[in-house]
């Protein structure tokens, strides 16, 4: 029961920035609920794969971004809109802000206090994790378009 409550709370909290960024991107009012659902499902899937499935966060992000992007393509065909209307705002809750911020803080501490091996390890570990998560988001966002909208067959 506790796991379900964590997932529902995560979905609710992830829907808020998805809708907020969709409004910034001037998404039509009728599509806002799909952006919220996409953001909630993507973040909950990533959380499930990472925390409960013990998959590294980079791979969990790639899978969640790909699923949300495929769902966005389905919604785009159903509602005759561009897939990015539904998918870009849904990816926003998965941006690795904590990892990037921690890496930046470690770099600032290196500048202020001087070099230590622990600070360098923190900066590199969190910085690389943030870069790979952003790469997974970009690749997951582009993957369904590469598969479904190709002019030539994949094989």
C-alpha positions as CSV (number, residue, x, y, z in Angstrom):
1,X,0.0,0.0,0.0
2,X,2.8,2.4,0.8
3,X,4.3,1.8,-2.7
4,X,1.0,2.7,-4.4
5,X,0.7,5.9,-2.2
6,X,4.3,6.9,-3.2
7,X,3.5,6.4,-6.9
8,X,0.2,8.3,-6.7
9,X,1.9,11.2,-4.9
10,X,4.7,11.2,-7.5
11,X,2.3,11.2,-10.4
12,X,0.4,14.2,-8.9
13,X,3.5,16.2,-8.2
14,X,4.9,15.4,-11.7
15,X,1.7,16.6,-13.4
16,X,2.0,20.1,-12.1
17,X,5.3,21.1,-13.9
18,X,4.1,19.3,-17.0
19,X,1.0,21.5,-17.2
20,X,2.9,24.6,-16.2
21,X,5.4,24.2,-19.0
22,X,2.7,23.2,-21.4
23,X,1.0,26.5,-20.6
24,X,4.3,28.4,-21.2
25,X,4.7,26.6,-24.6
26,X,1.1,27.7,-25.5
27,X,-0.3,24.2,-25.8
28,X,-4.0,24.3,-26.6
29,X,-6.3,24.1,-23.5
30,X,-7.7,20.7,-24.5
31,X,-4.3,19.1,-24.7
32,X,-3.2,20.2,-21.2
33,X,-4.8,17.1,-19.6
34,X,-2.8,14.9,-21.9
35,X,0.4,16.7,-21.0
36,X,-0.4,16.2,-17.3
37,X,-1.1,12.5,-17.9
38,X,2.1,12.1,-19.9
39,X,4.2,13.8,-17.3
40,X,2.7,11.8,-14.5
41,X,3.0,8.5,-16.3
42,X,6.6,9.1,-17.4
43,X,7.8,10.2,-14.0
44,X,6.0,7.3,-12.2
45,X,7.4,4.8,-14.7
46,X,10.9,6.2,-14.2
47,X,10.4,6.0,-10.4
48,X,9.1,2.5,-10.6
49,X,11.9,1.3,-12.8
50,X,14.6,3.0,-10.8
51,X,13.5,2.6,-7.2
52,X,11.5,-0.6,-7.3
53,X,13.0,-2.3,-10.3
54,X,16.6,-1.2,-9.4
55,X,17.4,-0.1,-12.9
56,X,19.9,2.8,-13.2
57,X,18.2,6.1,-13.4
58,X,19.7,6.8,-16.9
59,X,18.1,3.6,-18.4
60,X,14.9,4.2,-16.5
61,X,14.7,7.7,-17.9
62,X,15.3,6.4,-21.5
63,X,12.5,3.8,-21.2
64,X,10.1,6.3,-19.6
65,X,10.9,9.0,-22.2
66,X,10.4,6.5,-25.0
67,X,7.1,5.3,-23.6
68,X,5.8,8.9,-23.2
69,X,6.9,9.8,-26.7
70,X,5.1,6.7,-28.1
71,X,2.0,7.7,-26.2
72,X,2.4,11.2,-27.6
73,X,2.5,9.9,-31.1
74,X,-0.7,7.9,-30.5
75,X,-2.4,11.0,-29.0
76,X,-1.1,13.1,-31.9
77,X,-2.7,10.8,-34.5
78,X,-5.9,10.6,-32.6
79,X,-6.3,14.4,-32.0
80,X,-4.5,15.4,-35.3
81,X,-1.8,17.5,-33.6
82,X,2.0,17.4,-33.7
83,X,3.4,14.9,-31.2
84,X,5.6,17.5,-29.6
85,X,2.5,19.2,-28.3
86,X,2.0,16.3,-25.9
87,X,5.6,15.1,-25.3
88,X,7.9,18.0,-24.7
89,X,6.0,19.3,-21.7
90,X,5.6,15.7,-20.4
91,X,9.5,15.4,-20.3
92,X,10.0,18.4,-18.1
93,X,9.4,16.6,-14.8
94,X,12.2,14.2,-15.6
95,X,14.9,16.9,-16.0
96,X,17.8,16.1,-13.6
97,X,17.8,19.3,-11.7
98,X,19.1,17.8,-8.4
99,X,22.0,16.1,-10.0
100,X,23.0,19.2,-12.0
101,X,22.7,21.5,-8.9
102,X,24.7,19.1,-6.8
103,X,27.5,19.0,-9.4
104,X,27.5,22.8,-9.6
105,X,27.7,23.1,-5.8
106,X,30.6,20.8,-5.7
107,X,32.4,22.8,-8.4
108,X,31.8,26.0,-6.4
109,X,33.1,24.4,-3.2
110,X,36.2,23.3,-5.1
111,X,36.7,27.0,-6.1
112,X,36.0,28.3,-2.6
113,X,37.7,25.8,-0.4
114,X,40.2,24.2,-2.7
115,X,40.5,20.9,-4.4
116,X,39.6,17.7,-2.6
117,X,39.2,14.3,-4.1
118,X,35.7,13.9,-2.6
119,X,34.4,17.2,-4.1
120,X,35.8,16.2,-7.5
121,X,34.2,12.8,-7.3
122,X,30.8,14.4,-6.3
123,X,31.1,17.0,-9.2
124,X,32.0,14.4,-11.8
125,X,29.5,11.7,-10.6
126,X,26.5,14.1,-10.5
127,X,27.5,16.1,-13.6
128,X,27.9,13.0,-15.7
129,X,24.7,11.5,-14.4
130,X,22.8,14.8,-15.3
131,X,24.4,14.8,-18.8
132,X,23.4,11.1,-19.4
133,X,19.8,11.7,-18.1
134,X,19.4,14.7,-20.5
135,X,20.8,12.6,-23.3
136,X,18.3,9.8,-22.4
137,X,15.5,12.3,-22.5
138,X,16.5,13.6,-25.9
139,X,17.0,10.2,-27.4
140,X,13.8,8.9,-25.9
141,X,11.9,11.9,-27.3
142,X,13.4,11.3,-30.8
143,X,13.3,7.5,-30.9
144,X,9.6,7.0,-31.9
145,X,9.9,9.7,-34.6
146,X,13.0,7.9,-36.0
147,X,11.1,4.6,-36.0
148,X,7.7,5.7,-37.3
149,X,8.4,8.6,-39.6
150,X,11.2,7.2,-41.6
151,X,11.1,7.4,-45.4
152,X,13.2,4.2,-45.7
153,X,12.6,1.0,-43.8
154,X,14.7,0.4,-40.7
155,X,16.1,-2.9,-42.0
